[in-house]
C-alpha cells in the first residue's frame, strides 16, 4: 500500500486564492498547539503575536517599517521566480545595497552637501544590489551554474564584507570602538512621514514599486515575456524571447530592489551601518513572494502579514519571555503550509493498494 | 455442440477520465487467430481501450473475458501471463543498453542475458526480423527498434499481439517488411489487434474491423468488403472532400533560399544538418518528407531562427540574408512558422489563446504599443482566427490546453495564415489531428501558396505530402535530397530515399 500523487486536471483559480488563507489558518492552529505545549494560554499568546502589532498608531508604523523591505524584495523575487530564475540571495543583495548606499553617506559626511544625498544613496544602493545579483546571472548564463547555490553563497560574502567594513575602515572614530559607522547626517537619512514614529518615505516607495510591478506583469510585453519564459521555455523561444537575457534582466531588477530595501532600512531606521542590519528580510521575502502568489499586490498583503509575525515575536519576547526563535518557527510553519496547500492544489493524493501498474 | 469461446471478449467497457468519457460501453471480441482492426480518429478512444486490454488502465465499468472466463487485469504482467503482448507506438527502450539487455529487462523472469540473446536470435530468425542482440539501441533505426519490441513480445509466445499504429514511424519499404512478419505471426495462429487510422493497411491485413468514434463502437464490419471511403465516413461521421490542388501554372520569385546550411545538433542524440540546400518559390508548396529524427527538428529551428546558423548567407528570405537573425526579424520579413509540438512549443498550455496570439504576433501584429499590450487587439485576433478556421472552444478566450488537439492546431496554423505571410514554414501540420481539421488545414496551406506565398511543409505523413506538395524532397541523416516535381513522383522512390538509398555513401554512416 502506498500513497500516490496525481496531477489535478483542473486546479480552480478560486482555490489558488483560498489556499494561502488555509495555510495561515493552519499556522495559527499549530501555533496555538505549540503555545499550549509551552504552558501558555494560547488565546493570550496568539493575541500578543497577531493582535498587538496592529492595535495602535505606533504599532502600525512599526508594521509599515518592517513590511517595507519585505515588500520591496518580494516584488523583485516574484519576477525572478515567475521566469524560473531562483534567486535565493536577496539577503546578500540587501546588505550590498546598504554598503553601496552607505558609502555615499559616509563619503559626504561632514562636507557641504544638499538634498541630493539621499536619492544618490538610493541609486547607489540599487546599483550595489544589482551588481551582486548579476554574479549568479553571469554564472548561470555563461557556465550553467545553479543559481540557487551561487546566489545563496554570495549572501555570506556580502555579510562578511559589511562586518569587516564597520569593524575596520568605516568604523566611527568617535564611536568608542563600537563596530559601527558614523551616524548619517540628516540629508543622508530617509524622510520621516510622521513626527512621532519611524515610518519613512521608504514605505511610500514600496507602494509605488508594488503598483509598477503590477503594471509591468499585467500590462506590458516585458511582463508577458517574464511569465512566458517561466511557464513554457520553448514557447518563449518561439516567441523570440531569450532566456538568457531574461535571467540578466530579472536578476538585475530583483537585486536592485533588494539593494534599495537595504539602503532604505539603514538610512530610515538605523541611521548608520552596523555589523548586522537585517533580521533575515531577504529570506523572509521568499516566503512573502510565495504567500503572495508571485503577484505584486499579493506581496504587499503577505509582506504586511509577515511583518506582523516579526513584531509579534518581539512583543512576545518582552511580555511572554519567549525566545525570538519562535518568530522563525512561525515563519517556517507558514512557508511549510503554503507549499503543502499548493501541492494539494495541483495534485490529488491517492491510496494505492497492492502493486500498481508496472509501466 | 458448443461454439468455442472467443479468445478475448470485452463487454460494455466504460472508462472515464474526470468528466471525459474516453470509452463508452465498448464491446469487442477477437477470435483465436483473427486479425482484427481497431479503427478510429485520434481521440476516438482506441489507445484507452487497448491500454485496458493490456492491464495498464482499469475500466470504470464492464468486463473482460479470456477464452470464456472473466478476468481482471491489474497490471501488464498479468496480461502477459495470459498471453497478451503489446507493441507501443512510442517505444520503451533504453538507448544505452544492447538489444538483448533491453529484452531481458522486459521479460518477467530472471533470465540471464546470454540465454536471452540466444533465444532472441532464434526468434528473430524464425520470423524474418533481423536483429543483432549485441548492438546498442541508440545505433538502430526506428524500424529496427520496432523489431525489438515485436521480438520481445513474440518471445513470450503470445496468443494476442496488440500493435498501436505500428506503421506511423516506418518507411513504405519497412512497412512491407512488417506486413510480411505479421503474416507469419498470423500463420502461427496468433491473433492480432491492429490499431490504425490508415485505411488501406487495414483493408489489406484484417478480416474484421471495429470502428470507434467519440469512444463508442459505431460499426463492426469486414473491411475488405467495404470501400476505403465508406470506412473513412464511418470513422469521421461525414464525408471529407479531397483537397483542391490545381497544378501550379507558374512559380513566382524565390522567397526562401537555403544554401549549404550545415549545423551541429545542440543535443547529443540529435541530428547534425549537412549542407542542406533548397529553395521555395512564391506560389508553391515544397514538401520535406522523412522518417522522424532525421534532422527535421533542427531544420525547423534553423529556418525559423530559434537556432541561429553559422553564417547569415545560408538562409535568405526574400533576398535578405537572415541566417544570424532571430525569429522576430524573420517574421518582420514576412515569415511565419508553425512548429511540430502544439503544446509547449507553438502554444503555452496554461496561457490563454489571446496570450498565445501575442506570443507569435507581438512583433508584427500591432498588439503592442509603447511596450504595453493591447489585449483587445489580441482578443479580436483570436475571434478572427476562430471564425476563419472554425476553432471550436467553450469560452471566448480559454487556456490553450483546454482545446482539443485538432482545434488547437487549427488555431496555431490559423494565427499565422491570417497574417498573410509571404513565407510559411510548418512542421507536421496535421499530426494527431482529426480528419476534418486536417482537411481544413491542408486546404488552407494550398490556398495560401496559390495566393502567392511560399510554403514549406516538413511532414512524416507521405499521403499528406503527396496531397499538397508541388515539389518534394527527402531528409535523411541530416541531408536533403534534391527537390523533385511531386506530380508523377512514385511513392516507392520517395520511400527508398526515406530509407537512405540514393544518398552519398558517407550519409549512411555505417558506424
Interface residues (C-beta under 8 A of the other chain):
Chain A: X9 X10 X219 X220 X221 X222 X224 X227 X228 X231 X232 X234 X235 X236 X237 X238 X239 X240 X354 X355 X356 X357 X358 X359
Chain B: X17 X18 X55 X56 X74 X75 X76 X77 X92 X304 X305 X306 X326 X327 X328 X331 X337 X339 X341 X344 X345 X346 X347 X348 X349 X350 X351 X355 X356 X358 X359 X360 X362 X363 X368 X371 X372 X373
